[in-house]
Amino acid sequence: MPQPEHYQVTIIGFEKALATAITGVMDLFRMAGVTWARIHDQQPEPRFSVTLATADGGPCHCVNGVSLMAGSRWDTAPQADLVIIPTIGGDIDGTLDANRTLLPLLQRWHDEGRDLASNCTGAFLLGEAGLLDGREATTHWGYSGLFRERYPEVDLRPHRLITADDNVFCAGGGMAWLDLGLFLVERYCGVDTARALARAFVMDMGRESQAAYGSIHARRYHQDEAISAVQDWLAEHLAESIRIDQLAEHFHMTPRTFKRRFRNATGDTPLRYLQQLRVEKAKKLLEQPHRRLAEITRAVGYEDTSAFSRLFHARTGMTPGAYRSRFLPSTPSG
């Protein structure tokens, strides 16, 4: 039988990188075609070789104090099919300034047609290299305001867990490297290999959103004082019936000016922001076990529980009941 195709992955190491976003990805790719085969007493067929590369070929000193041995320098790494940038665990501005020599390499690899991927705040390095301009991208929801400020030409989708635009891929916050890894294994090796890997690692496939973990706070990252006042007012009047045109009049703006300024400041329309604000409030109430869904629905300005449940699912990827089951604080026992 012909041997399955084998692929080369390079992981970019730098000071204060998140260790798990490196070691976890290395394990995931190296075990593709291996772990599931071993479980079923079959011949392993490794599908990826993985190299950790740093600027000088020395150890990668991660943010948790762990040092990882590199196998290469950035500029002498084996020719890769896929280059992955892990999470920036330290100061973002400091990391960007310290790794300027990486940017032309990323640009060159992109021009050569290699796949480029980032996890979480690693997207800032792709953004700094100009490789996300005009593209869809995602990053950790908590840094979406800063990202929009630095890279206004990027079509940022902070609610998305994974974005794929041509040969550039981004994953959202924290442990989204798991989802990104499975996504890319499927891209190279097919869905059967990816599913087998997910089963072997006891993982879910197909999560699409980090919205359930997000916060409306990121949309306050702007300097328009009038829109900040609107946001304060909305937060205090969630339970009321609110019409956007009346809201514009209340703050002495025409509807057109209001909508334009609001979107420029927050990256969202007033209506979508209001809906998300209500969803965020509902999330907090769902974490209180004594609150009934009908009561929560009224508390955030809706009368129809079914309609609000549909909105909640559209914004978070979960039903209110599923959210409560996952995030309800556990009661201490004993």
N, C-alpha and C positions, 0 to 999 in steps of 0.2 A: 504494500500500500504506500502511496506517496506520503511523505512527511508534511504535516501542516506547516503553513508559513510561520516564520519566526520574526519578531519585531524588536527593535531597539528603543528603549525609553531612557531619556536623560532627565534626572531631577536636579533642579538648580538649588544648590546650597548657599546660604549666606548667614552672616551673624544674626542671631536672635530669630531664626526661623522657628516655626512650631514643629517640634520633633515628630509628633504623631502624624502630621501631614506629610512627613518624609517617610518614616519607617512603615506607617500603615499602607501607604501607596506602594512602597517597595514590596511588602508582603503580598498585597493584593495581586499585583501584576506577576510576580514570580510564581505565585501559586495557581495562576490560571492554567488549566489543563493538567494540573498536578494533584491537588488535594482531593478533588472528587474522584479521580481515577484511583488514587490510593485507597480511599474509603471503599471502593467497589472492587478492590484487588485487580485493577487493570494497569496496563503499562502507562506511566505518566508521560505526557507530551508537553513539556514547557513551551509556552507560546511567546514569552517576553524575556529579554535580557534587560536589566536595569542598572544604570550607573548613576551614582551621586557625584556631581561635579561642583567644585567650588572655584573661586577666582584664581587661587594659587595652587590648587590641588591639595591643600592642607585640610585639617579637620573642619567640619561644620559645627560651630559652637551654638547650640540651640538655646532658646529662651529659658528652658527648664534646667539648664546647667549641664545637660548631656552633650558630649562631643561625639560626632559621627565621622568615621573615617571616610574620606572621599576616594573615589577611584580614578579621578581625572581632574584636570582644569576645565573651565568652561570652554576655552578655545581649542582644546585638544580632545574633547570628548568624542567617543565613537559617533559616527554619523547616525543621527537619531531619526526615527520615524515620528517620534512624539517627544516634546519637551514640556516638562511640568514645573510650574512655579508654585511652591508651597506657601502657606500662610505666613505673613509678616507678623511675628510675635512681639517685636519691639516697636520703637517709635517709627512711624511711617515716614515722616520727613527725613529722619536720620538714615533710615534704610535706603531710601531713594537716592539720597546724596552719596552714600557710601558705595553704591553699586552702579554708578554711571557707565562704567565700562561694559556692563551687561547689556545695555540698551541697544548699541549697534549690532551686537551678536543676535539679539532677539529679532531685530529688523532683518538681518541677513538670513537667519533661519526661516523667517516667514517668507522672504523673497524666494528662497529655495524650495518652498512648498511643504515644509515640515509642519506637522500639527503642533499648535501651541495651546497649552491649557494652564489655568491658574485656579488655585483654591482660595476662597475667602479674600483676605486683603492682599494676596498675591496679585490680584487684578490691578493693583496700583502700578506695579512694574510694567505690565502690558500697556496700561494707560499712559505711563510716562514715556514709553517707547513710541507712542502714537499709533499703536496697532489696534486700538479699539475705536478710533474715530469713525463715526458713521455705522458702527456695529452695535448689535445688542450685546449687553454684558450684564453680569451680576457680581455682587460682592456681599460681604457681611452687611446685614440691614442696618446695623448700628453705625456704619461708616458711609452710608449712602449719601448723606448730605455733604460730607467732605469730598467724596468722590465726584459728585455732580459739580461742586465748586471748582475742583481742579481740572476736570475733563468734561466741559460742557458739550462737546461734540459727540459724546458717547450716548447711545440710547440705553440708558441704565434701567434695568428691570429688577429692582431689589426684592420683589416678591418671588422671583423665580429661583428655584434651587439650582438649575443648570441652564445655561444659554449655549447655543451652538450657532455660530455664524461663519459659514464657509469652513475654514480649517482652524478657527479660533474658538476655544471653549472656556467657559468660566463656571465656577461653582460658588454657591453662597456660603453662609457662615459656618464656622466651626468644623464639624465632622462631615460636612458635605463632600469631602474628598472620597468618602465611601461611595456615594451616589455617582460622583464624577468618574471614579475608577471603573465601576460596573458599566457605566454608559460607554466609556472608551473601550473597554474589553469587548463589549457588544459590537462597537463600530469596527474593530479589527478582526474579531474572531467569530462573530455571529451570536445570535440570541441564545443558542443552546449552551455554548461555553460560558456565557455570562450568567445564565440561570444556574448552571451547575456550580459556578464559583459562589454565587449568592447563597445557595443551599449549604455549601460547605462551610461558609462563614456565618451561617444563620442570620442572613440579612434579608431585608425587604428590597425588591426591585420596583422601580417605577415611581418613586416619590417625585413630585414635580414642584413642590412649593415649600419655601421657608416662612411663608406668611404667618403660620400659626405661632411662630416663635418671635415675630417681629414686634415693632413698636411704632406708634405714631410720632415718637420723639424726633426721629430723623428729619421729619418735615418741618421742624421748628428751626432748622439750621439755615437761617437767612438773616438779612438786615433790613427788611421792610417793616418798619414799626407799625404801620397801619394794618398790614396783614397779620402781624403778631397780635394786635388788639382783636382782630376778627377771630383768630384762633382761640384766644382767651375767652371770648364771648361764647363761642361754640361749645367749648368745654364746660361752661357753666349752664348751658341751656339745652343739653342733649335731649332731655325728656319732652321738650316742646316740639310743636309742629314748626318747621323752619322752611321758608321759601327763599331760594337763592336771590331772586330779584329784590325781595324785601330786605334781605340782608345787605345787599349793595346799597340800597337807599338809606338804610340805618347808618352806614358808615360813609355816607355822602359821596358815593361814586356811582357812575352809570354802570349798568349791568355789564357792558362790554369791557369797560376799564377794570372793573372789579375782577372779572374772570381772567383777564390778561395778567393783571398784577398778581393774583393769587397763584396762577400756574407758574409764572416766572419765579415766584418766591419759593414755592413748595414742590414744584414738579408735578402737581396734580390739579385736577379741576376742583372747584369748591364742593360739588356734589360728591365726588369720589372721596374727597378728604373727609367730609361729614360722615359718609357711610363707614369709612375706616375708623373714624373716631368712635362711632357707636359700636363697631365690632370690638375695638380695644376695650371699651367700657364693659361690654358684655363678657369678654374673656375674664376680666377680673371678678365679675359677679358669678360666673360659672364656677370659679374656684372656691365659692362659698357654698357648702353642701346643702344648706337650708333654703336656698333660693330656687324657686320654681321657674321654668322657662317662660311661662306667660308673664310672670312678674318682671323678669329680666327684660323681656321684649318691651313692656310698657316703660320701664326705667330708661330705656335708650331711645324712646321716641317712636316706637312702632306699636300698632294695634294688632296686626295680623302676625301670629306666631309663625305660620307656615312661610309667609313672605320673608320674614326676618331670618328664618332658618336657611332659606335658599341664599340670601345675601351672605350670611355667615359662612356657608359652605363655599361660595364663590370667592370670598376673600381669604379664607384660611385653608381650603382644601379638606376641611373636616366639618362634620355636623356638630351642632352644639353638644349633643350627647357624647360624641366621640372625643371632643375637646375636653369635656368635663372628666371623662374616664381617664384620659392621659395626664391631665395637669392638676386634678384635684389633689390637694396636699394630703398625704397619708396620715392617718391617726396613729400616734405612738401607742404601742402595745406594752403590756406588762406594768 
